[in-house]
């Protein structure tokens, strides 16, 4: 296992948080408070750990893993959890789709940061 790229973790979380402002503005919704967006550091550090486990050599040969893993994390864990939670609380389907879209774009943004800072 290689070292975790902590600079990419911090910048990845910042990029994901930064995506929230234009995303929710375009969808005509209020942006979550900044302190909630700080929680993005946790999944970004997990993704950074996953990339460290794979190693820079494997990632150099298979760069698509940056987006496959970060997008897959959103698609297989975050978005289904959001859908289940929203369904339990009677959130409108449109609101759920806006949030699901944000999670996908934000996590792909995280993967892009790791790719750029490889």
C-alpha positions in Angstrom: 0.0 0.0 0.0 1.3 3.4 -0.9 0.8 6.6 1.0 -2.6 8.4 1.0 -2.4 11.6 -1.0 -3.7 13.9 1.7 -3.4 17.0 -0.4 -5.8 15.3 -2.9 -8.1 14.3 -0.1 -8.4 17.9 1.1 -8.7 19.4 -2.4 -11.2 16.6 -3.4 -13.4 17.4 -0.5 -13.2 21.2 -1.3 -14.0 20.5 -5.0 -17.0 18.4 -4.0 -18.2 21.1 -1.6 -17.6 23.8 -4.3 -19.7 21.9 -6.8 -22.7 22.2 -4.4 -23.1 26.0 -5.0 -23.6 26.0 -8.8 -25.4 22.6 -8.7 -28.0 23.7 -6.2 -28.3 27.2 -7.7 -29.1 25.7 -11.1 -31.7 23.4 -9.5 -33.2 26.4 -7.6 -32.5 25.0 -4.2 -30.7 26.3 -1.2 -27.1 25.2 -0.8 -26.4 23.1 2.3 -24.5 25.0 5.0 -20.7 24.9 4.7 -20.3 23.0 8.0 -22.3 20.1 6.5 -20.1 20.1 3.4 -17.1 19.6 5.7 -18.4 16.0 6.2 -17.2 15.4 2.6 -13.7 14.9 4.0 -14.7 11.5 5.3 -15.7 9.8 2.0 -12.9 11.6 0.2 -10.4 10.2 2.7 -11.9 6.7 2.2 -11.5 7.1 -1.6 -7.9 8.3 -1.1 -7.2 5.2 1.0 -8.6 3.0 -1.7 -6.3 4.6 -4.3 -3.4 4.2 -2.0 -4.2 0.5 -1.7 -4.3 0.1 -5.4 -1.0 1.9 -5.8 0.3 4.4 -8.3 1.7 1.8 -10.7 -1.7 0.2 -11.2 -3.4 3.5 -11.5 -0.9 4.7 -14.1 -1.8 1.7 -16.3 -5.6 2.0 -15.6 -6.4 5.7 -15.1 -10.1 5.1 -15.5 -10.1 3.6 -12.0 -10.1 7.1 -10.6 -13.6 7.7 -12.0 -14.8 4.1 -11.8 -14.1 3.9 -8.1 -15.2 7.3 -7.0 -18.3 7.2 -9.2 -19.0 3.6 -8.2 -18.8 4.7 -4.5 -21.5 7.3 -5.2 -23.6 5.0 -7.4 -23.5 1.9 -5.1 -23.5 3.4 -1.6 -24.3 7.1 -1.3 -27.1 7.4 -3.8 -29.0 4.3 -2.7 -28.7 5.5 1.0 -30.1 8.9 -0.1 -33.0 7.3 -1.9 -33.9 5.0 1.0 -33.6 7.9 3.5 -35.6 10.3 1.3 -38.3 7.6 0.8 -38.7 7.1 4.5 -39.1 10.8 5.1 -41.5 11.5 2.2 -39.1 13.7 0.3 -40.3 14.6 -3.2 -38.8 12.5 -6.0 -37.5 15.6 -7.8 -35.5 16.6 -4.6 -34.1 13.1 -4.4 -33.0 13.2 -8.1 -31.3 16.6 -7.6 -29.4 15.2 -4.6 -28.5 12.0 -6.4 -27.2 14.0 -9.3 -25.1 16.2 -7.0 -23.6 13.1 -5.3 -22.6 11.6 -8.7 -21.0 14.8 -10.0 -19.3 15.6 -6.7 -17.7 12.1 -6.4 -16.6 12.2 -10.1 -15.1 15.6 -9.2 -13.2 13.9 -6.3 -11.9 11.3 -8.7 -10.7 13.9 -11.1 -8.8 15.7 -8.3 -7.0 12.4 -7.5 -6.2 11.9 -11.2 -4.8 15.4 -11.6 -2.7 15.1 -8.4 -1.4 11.6 -9.1 
